[in-house]
Amino acid sequence: MADEKKKRVFEEFKDMIKTETVVGEAMYIGDTVIIPFIDVTFGFGEGETGGKIGGGGRLHPTAVLIMKGERVELFSIKNASANNTVDRLLNFIPEVMSHFSDKKAKKEEIREAALKEAKKAIEEEEEKARMEESIQNTKDESKTSSIDSRA
């Protein structure tokens, strides 16, 4: 079923995409894939004397394809109105933002666990050092008492 939806969306792309449209690099956020589409326009000109040339370019976002699980939607940005495309696009934002906050929470959880382990390791090292010092003191006292008993 997901393949059928994707196939339908890409069939619509054939009607929409022209040679001057550029497909941007896919962005992966969790299980969501976002692919931007950009109109690219270039213009060049030359003065009458032929000595100098100038040019310019423009990149204008036209659409965004968002794929999340079996849900595939194409959002036209070029002629977006507040009642359709923007509202539909904004419906995805909480899902994408929750992924970032989940990642942040996960990092914090990992950080806390690492700090806890480090603290535990330090405490174990301190305990080991105390035990070794105690053993050394016992050995020193033993040597001292054996010297005293000989005298």
C-alpha positions in Angstrom: 0.0 0.0 0.0 2.8 2.4 0.8 4.4 1.7 -2.6 1.1 2.5 -4.3 0.9 5.9 -2.5 4.5 6.7 -3.4 3.9 5.7 -7.0 0.9 8.0 -7.1 2.9 10.9 -5.7 5.8 10.4 -8.1 3.3 10.2 -11.0 2.1 13.7 -9.9 5.7 14.8 -9.9 6.0 14.1 -13.6 3.3 16.7 -14.3 4.9 19.2 -11.9 8.6 18.9 -12.3 10.4 20.7 -15.1 14.0 20.8 -16.1 14.5 24.0 -14.1 13.4 22.4 -10.9 16.0 21.0 -8.6 15.4 18.2 -6.1 17.2 19.0 -2.9 19.1 16.6 -0.6 16.9 14.3 1.4 16.8 15.0 5.2 16.3 12.1 7.5 14.7 12.8 10.9 13.9 9.6 12.7 11.5 7.7 10.4 10.6 10.9 8.5 12.2 11.8 5.1 11.9 15.4 3.9 12.8 16.2 0.3 12.8 19.9 -0.8 12.1 21.0 -4.4 13.6 24.3 -5.5 13.1 26.4 -8.7 16.4 27.6 -10.0 16.5 30.6 -12.3 19.7 32.0 -13.8 20.1 35.0 -16.0 23.1 36.4 -17.8 23.7 39.5 -19.8 26.5 41.3 -21.7 26.9 44.9 -22.3 26.9 46.4 -25.8 30.7 46.9 -25.8 31.2 43.2 -25.1 33.8 43.8 -22.4 31.8 42.9 -19.4 29.3 40.2 -18.5 27.0 39.9 -15.5 24.7 37.2 -14.2 22.5 36.3 -11.3 20.6 33.4 -9.9 17.6 32.8 -7.8 16.6 29.8 -5.7 13.0 29.6 -4.7 11.5 26.7 -2.7 8.5 25.3 -4.5 7.5 22.1 -2.7 8.4 19.7 0.1 7.8 16.0 0.0 7.4 14.4 3.4 7.4 10.7 3.9 6.7 9.2 7.4 5.9 5.5 7.6 3.1 4.9 5.0 2.1 8.6 5.0 3.4 10.4 2.0 2.5 14.0 1.3 3.6 16.7 -1.2 3.3 20.3 0.0 3.3 23.0 -2.6 5.0 26.1 -1.1 5.0 28.1 -4.3 1.4 29.1 -4.2 0.7 28.3 -0.6 -2.2 29.8 1.3 -2.7 29.8 5.0 -5.8 27.6 4.7 -4.2 24.6 2.9 -0.5 23.9 2.4 0.8 25.8 5.4 -1.7 24.2 7.8 -1.0 20.8 6.4 2.8 21.3 6.7 2.5 22.6 10.2 0.7 19.4 11.2 4.0 17.6 10.6 6.1 20.0 12.7 5.0 18.6 16.2 6.0 15.1 15.0 9.4 16.2 13.8 10.0 18.4 16.8 9.1 15.6 19.2 11.8 13.5 17.5 14.4 16.2 18.4 13.1 16.5 21.9 13.2 12.7 22.3 16.8 12.8 21.1 17.7 15.5 23.6 16.0 13.6 26.4 17.9 10.4 25.3 21.2 12.4 25.3 20.5 13.7 28.8 19.6 10.2 30.0 22.9 8.9 28.6 24.8 11.8 30.2 23.2 11.1 33.6 24.0 7.4 33.3 27.6 8.1 32.4 27.9 10.6 35.3 26.5 8.0 37.7 28.9 5.3 36.4 31.8 7.7 36.7 30.9 8.6 40.2 30.5 4.9 41.1 34.0 4.2 39.6 35.6 7.0 41.6 34.0 5.8 44.8 35.2 2.3 44.1 38.8 3.6 43.4 38.7 5.6 46.7 37.5 2.6 48.6 40.2 0.5 47.0 42.8 3.1 47.9 41.5 3.2 51.5 41.7 -0.6 51.8 45.3 -0.7 50.4 46.3 2.1 52.8 44.7 0.2 55.7 46.6 -3.0 54.6 49.8 -1.1 54.4 49.3 0.5 57.8 48.6 -3.0 59.3 51.8 -4.3 57.7 53.8 -1.3 59.1 52.3 -1.8 62.6 53.1 -5.5 62.4 56.7 -4.7 61.5 56.9 -2.2 64.3 55.5 -4.5 66.9 57.8 -7.3 65.9 60.8 -5.0 66.2 59.5 -3.9 69.6 59.1 -7.5 70.8 62.7 -8.3 69.8 64.0 -5.4 71.8 
